[in-house]
Amino acid sequence: MTENDNFYLNQEEPNKSCLLALRRIILDQDAAVAETRKWGMPCFCYQKKMFCYLWTDKKTKEPYLLFVEGKYLDHPKLEQGNRSRMKIFRIASRKDLPIETIELLLIEALDLYRKGRVKIK
């Protein structure tokens, strides 16, 4: 088992199942997506460039997707808060995942890199 696997397995239900499902959805988007850990949280990179993270809100304990270049994404469910660059998409772990919305956001985020709007070193 990897350090990444341990992160998911150490989560409480229903977050564990939710985060594992999100992990699979993210990794299935593109063969160039890889998982690593940054700042103790799962980080997903496209061609070694960070594009999203999985984490849980400290207050609500609910998972969310954090999009590194969220400032380029426009969706009513994305929250910018006091961040200048990143936006988050909250997930209700006790409800069915909004898979279509998640996949749409992931495609839009990845397209920022694939189409050159965000440069890959």
C-alpha positions as a printed Julia matrix, in Angstrom:
121×3 Matrix{Float64}:
   0.0    0.0     0.0
   1.2    3.48   -0.84
   1.14   6.64    1.25
  -1.66   7.85   -1.02
  -3.71   4.72   -0.34
  -3.25   5.21    3.4
  -4.68   8.73    3.2
  -7.98   7.38    1.85
  -8.13   4.33    4.1
  -7.64   6.49    7.19
 -10.72   8.6     6.43
 -14.03   8.06    8.21
 -17.09   6.95    6.25
 -18.88   8.32    4.29
 -15.89  10.52    3.33
 -13.67   7.5     2.66
 -15.96   6.12   -0.05
 -16.62   9.57   -1.45
 -12.92  10.45   -1.7
 -12.05   7.07   -3.22
 -14.76   7.56   -5.87
 -13.49  11.08   -6.62
  -9.95   9.73   -6.91
 -11.06   7.21   -9.52
 -13.07   9.82  -11.45
 -10.07  12.18  -11.55
  -7.57   9.51  -12.59
  -9.91   8.23  -15.32
 -10.07  11.64  -17.04
  -6.73  11.42  -18.85
  -3.81   9.0   -19.01
  -1.46  11.92  -18.26
  -3.07  12.52  -14.84
  -1.01  11.25  -11.92
  -1.56  11.34   -8.17
   0.92  12.57   -5.6
   0.75  14.21   -2.16
   1.32  17.9    -1.45
   0.84  19.49    1.96
  -0.59  16.22    3.29
  -3.42  16.05    0.76
  -3.92  14.11   -2.47
  -2.75  16.21   -5.4
  -3.43  15.41   -9.03
  -1.07  16.58  -11.74
  -1.4   16.78  -15.48
   1.99  16.17  -17.08
   3.6   16.96  -13.71
   1.7   20.28  -13.35
  -0.66  20.44  -10.34
  -4.28  20.89  -11.4
  -6.48  19.76   -8.49
  -6.51  18.51   -4.9
  -8.89  16.52   -2.73
  -9.45  17.69    0.82
 -12.03  18.01    3.57
 -13.34  21.24    5.05
 -12.07  21.7     8.61
 -15.44  22.99    9.87
 -17.99  20.89    7.99
 -15.76  17.81    7.52
 -17.18  17.53    3.97
 -14.87  16.76    1.03
 -14.16  19.18   -1.75
 -12.23  19.42   -5.0
  -9.8   22.32   -5.16
  -8.93  23.51   -8.66
  -5.48  25.15   -8.8
  -6.34  27.39  -11.77
  -9.93  27.89  -10.66
  -9.83  31.59  -11.57
 -10.22  30.47  -15.2
 -13.24  28.28  -14.46
 -16.75  29.7   -14.43
 -19.38  27.54  -12.75
 -22.07  28.61  -10.25
 -21.11  25.87   -7.75
 -17.44  26.87   -7.6
 -16.41  28.97   -4.6
 -13.47  31.33   -4.68
 -13.65  32.65   -1.13
 -10.61  34.76   -0.35
  -8.41  32.85   -2.79
  -7.05  34.75   -5.79
  -6.19  31.75   -7.94
  -7.99  28.65   -6.71
 -11.65  27.67   -6.44
 -13.32  24.78   -4.68
 -16.26  22.52   -5.46
 -17.93  21.17   -2.32
 -19.16  17.58   -2.21
 -21.98  16.33    0.04
 -20.55  12.94    1.0
 -23.91  11.63    2.22
 -25.57  12.21   -1.16
 -25.02  10.81   -4.63
 -22.03  12.37   -6.33
 -22.93  14.9    -9.05
 -20.75  12.96  -11.5
 -21.73  14.94  -14.6
 -20.82  18.24  -12.93
 -17.59  16.83  -11.52
 -16.52  15.45  -14.89
 -17.45  18.71  -16.64
 -15.3   20.69  -14.18
 -12.4   18.25  -14.5
 -12.53  18.42  -18.3
 -12.6   22.22  -18.22
  -9.69  22.28  -15.75
  -7.63  19.82  -17.8
  -8.39  21.7   -21.01
  -6.68  24.74  -19.52
  -3.45  22.73  -19.73
  -4.21  20.68  -22.85
  -5.11  23.79  -24.87
  -2.22  25.88  -23.55
  -4.1   28.5   -21.52
  -1.99  27.37  -18.56
   1.57  26.61  -19.6
   3.14  23.26  -18.8
   6.85  23.6   -18.1
